Amino acid sequence: MKHGEPLGWQAELALRFERRGEGTVLAERRHRGPLAVQKPLYPEGEAVCHAIVLHPPAGIAGGDELRIGVEVDAGAQALLTTPGAGKWYRSDGRRARQDVTIKVSPHGTAEWLPQETIVFDGALATMRSDVQLGAGARYLGWEILCLGRSASGERFGRGSLQLSTRIAREGRLLWAEQGALEGGSPWLDSAAGFAGCTVSATLLAAGAPADAALLAACRGIETEADARCGVTALPDLVVARWLGDSGEAARDWLEQVWQRLRPALVGREAQRPRIWNT
């Protein structure tokens, strides 16, 4: 970096959800830089607190570093989403980074349901997620990754994307995945990789009892004819994958999987956040 060159945004957001009586409240919120949260919403009643995480600059540029920390206390229930697609802009040579850490105390529930992430051609991005669960805690989260702005014919021909996701319960690892996507790599077109597709989506649900009927219901969800999808049950974890070329179709499929899993996970029907309709 040259002397005098701007460093980029250094932003942090820390949230803590607490159970009070039969309800959940946003007990603590701290932020630095351009990360914030809207006023808590209760479309399901007082038991589940919905929160919308905001990043006013609308996109993440080279040199930006974002850290989001969420704590859900024992017995509390929180659902977090975003108001729109996250955008990672073409880099000027500096790498951008986002770290999401979610800690759920015993018998708490966290749902992390951001809208899609669009990685522009030439972006240099690192995305890391770390989920730590206590005994009886439940978690459901997803990620929708769009490589390039396909609507305008852009491909991810340059740049680099580093991804890392980890879920553990009481120190025991349930899921660990990491990888690096290089723009223009042959792997993006290979059958063992992205198979020429531009959108990849993953849903991870920990703590949901996944019986044969529930898995069959999830696997029976239809999607675009040229997309690939699948649902797998692992010990204490359900994994749903989608691969295709439409961010909208990916989100629609994940949302339907969420609608089927959520009653088993939290004992409640899925309540679609209103912000998704805007």
N, C-alpha and C positions, 0 to 999 in steps of 0.2 A: 504494500500500500504506500502510495506517495505521501510525503509530508503535506498536511493540510487537507487531505482527502476526507470527506465525511465518513463517520464510522457506521452509519445505519442506525435504525431504531433498536434500542435495548429495552424490551418490554417484559413485564411480569404481571401475572394475575394469580392471586391465591384466594380460594374460596373454601369455606367450611360450612357444611350443612349439619344441623343438629335436630334431634327429635325432642319436641316439647309436647307432652301430653300425647294426643293422637295425631299430631301434625309434625311437619318438617319445616324448619325455618333456615334461611341463609343467615347464620349467626355471625360470620366474619367474612369480610371482603377487603382485600388489599390489592392495590395495583400501582404499577410504575410504568410510565410510557403509554403508548396507544393500545392498551388492552383494557377492557372494561366489561361489565355485566349489566344488563338491563334489570329493572325492578322485577323481583320474583313473581311468577305467575302460578295460579292454582286452578287450572282447568279441570282437574280431577278431584277437587276438594283439597282439604288441608294436608292430607297424608303425603302427597307427592309434590315436591317443589320443582317447577320448571324454571330453567335459567337460560338466557340467550347470551352467549359470549360474543362480544363485539371487538372488531379490529378496524377502527375508523379509516386507516389509510387504504383499506379495501384490498391491498395486495402486499406481498412480501418481496422485498428487493434484496440484492446482494449486500451482505453485511448486517442485515437484520437478524436479531436473535430474540425469539419469543419463548417464554416459559409460562406454562399454565399448570397450576397445582390445585387439585381438588381433593378435599377430605370429606368423607361422609361418615358421620359418627354412628355409633351402634343404634340400629333400628330405624335410622333415617332413610328417606328415599328421595333421590334427586335425578332429574333428567336434564341433560345439557345439550344444546344444539347451537347452530349459528344462523345468522339471518340470510346468508347467501353463500355462493361458491367461494372457496378460498383460492387465491391466485398467487402463484409463484412466478415472478417476472424474470425475463432474461437477465442474466448477470453481467456485470461489468468486470468480472474476474474474481469477485469475492463470493464466498459461500454464505447462504442464508440457512438458518436453523430454527426448528421448533421442537421443544420438549414438552410433552404432556405427561404428568404424573398424577395418578388417581389412587388414593388410599381409601379403602372401605373397611370400616370396623365391623366386628361380628354382627351378623344379621342385618346389616345395612344393604342398600341397593343403589347402584350407580348405573345410569344409562348415558353413554357418550355417543351422540348421533349427529355429528357435523354434516353439513351439506358437502357436496363434492369438492375435491381439490383439483385444480387445473394447473398443470406444470407446463409453463411456456417453453417453447424451443429456446435452448441456450441457458436455461435456468441451472443454477448450482445449488441444490437443496439437500438438507439433512432433516429427516423427520423421525423422531423417537417417541415411543409410547411405553410407559411402564405402569402396570396395574398391580397393586398389592392388596390382597384380600384377606380378611380375617375369617374365623370359623363361621360358617353359615352365611357369609356375605355373598351377594349376587352382583354380577356385572354383565352388561350387554353393550357392546360397542361396535361401530363399523367404520370403514374407510372406503371411500370411492375415489379412485385415482384416475384422472384423465390426462393422458400424455399428449401435449400439444393442443392447440385450439382447432379441433377437427372441423368445427362449423365453418371456419374460414380456410380450410384446406391445409392447416399447419400440422406438420409432423414433429415429433421429438427427435430431430436429427442431430442436435448438438446438446451438450450439457451433461449433467450428472445428477442422479437422484440416489441418496443413501437412505435406506429404510430399516427401522428396528422396532419390533414389538415384543413385549415380554409381559406375561401374566403369571403371578405366583400366588399361592394360598398358604399362609402361615409358613412362608419360606420354601414351600415345595413348588417347583416349577411346573406349571400347567401348559405353557405355550411359549415358545421362543422362535422368532423368525427374523432374519436380517438378510439384506441383500443390497446390491448396487445395480442401478440401471444406467447404462451409458447411452447417451443420445446417438442414434445411428448404428448401434450395435446389431450384428446379425442375430443375436439372441432375441431381439424384439420381433423378428419375423419367423423364428424357428418354431416348429411344432412343440418343442419342449419349453418354449418361453411364452411370449405373448401371441404367437401365431399370427402376427400382423395386426392384431387388435390394438385399440387405443385406450380402452377403458378396462380397469381391473377393480373389482370390489370384493371386500372381505367383511364378514360379520362373525364376531366371536362372542359366545354367551357362556358364562361360567355360573354354575349353580342351578341350572334348569334341569329338572328330571326329564331326560329324553327317552321316552318309551317308543316302541315301534310305531304306534299310531301317530304320535307327534312328528316323528321323522318322516313318515309316509306323507303326512299333510304338507310338510315343508318341501319335500321332493316333488310333490305333485303340482307345484306352482309353475305356471307357464310363463315363458318369456319369449324374446325375439327368436325367430327360427335359426338365425346364424350365430346366436350366442351360446356359450357353454356355461353350465352351472351345476352345482352339486352341494350336498349337505352331508356332513360326516359327524358322527358322535365319537368323541374320545372320552377317557375318564374325566368326569367333572367339567366337560367342555363340549359345546356344539360349534362346529366350524361350517360356515356357508361361503361359497366362492362363486363369483360371476365373472365372465370374460367376454367382452364384445366391443361394440363401437358406439354405444349411446349411454351418456351419463344419466339421462332421464330414465332409460329402460333399466339400468343398473339400480338406480335408487328405488324405482317402482318394485323391482323384484326383492331387494333387501327389505323394503318396508313391509311387503307381504310376509316374508319370513319372520320379521319382528312381530307382526300382528299375531302370528301363530305361536311364537315362543313366549311372548310376554305373559299371558295368563299363567303358564307353568312357572315362569321365573319369579313374578312378583304377585301373582294372584289377582291381577287386574287386566281388563281388556285394554288394548292399545288405544291411547288417546293421541291423535295426530296433532303435533304442535301447529298452532295457527300460522306461525311465521312461514311454514312450508307452502302456504297457499299464496304468498305474495310474490 
